[in-house]
Amino acid sequence: MRFKAAQLRARLESYHTAHGKYPVSLGDIPGTPLNGPIYYQRDFDSPEVYYLSFGTGFGTIEQYDSKTHSWHGPR
């Protein structure tokens, strides 16, 4: 799942390069799945920050934080 998340991160960075900002939703990037399994959330207080998350099973998630460039979640 992290491989797919890395592909999505690349698309988000390309969008940022082209538009000078991150999209409000994944619907702004043509051809990007909107309803999982990887979810996107832009931080509206700091629009240069976004989060990607996906379920890892047993009610847990892994989340990528673009501010820290790191993953958080169960190992």
C-alpha positions, -999 to 999 in steps of 0.1 A, spaced: 0 0 0 29 23 6 40 19 -30 6 32 -41 8 60 -16 42 69 -30 27 71 -65 -1 94 -52 25 116 -34 43 120 -67 10 131 -84 4 155 -55 38 170 -59 34 174 -97 1 191 -91 18 214 -66 46 222 -90 21 231 -118 -4 250 -97 16 264 -68 -6 247 -42 -19 213 -32 -54 203 -44 -84 207 -21 -94 172 -29 -82 143 -51 -110 152 -75 -88 180 -87 -63 155 -102 -79 137 -131 -77 99 -130 -70 97 -92 -93 73 -72 -115 93 -48 -128 67 -24 -99 48 -10 -81 28 -2 -57 57 3 -73 89 16 -61 125 12 -67 154 35 -52 189 30 -47 209 62 -68 241 57 -49 260 84 -17 253 66 -24 246 29 12 235 23 6 205 45 -14 174 36 -19 139 50 -23 105 33 -37 76 52 -48 40 47 -61 12 69 -37 -15 80 -63 -38 96 -77 -43 131 -89 -7 131 -55 9 127 -41 33 101 -8 45 87 -6 82 80 19 102 60 25 138 71 39 161 43 52 185 69 75 160 85 79 138 54 73 108 76 49 79 82 31 73 115 13 42 126 17 6 138 48 -13 129 
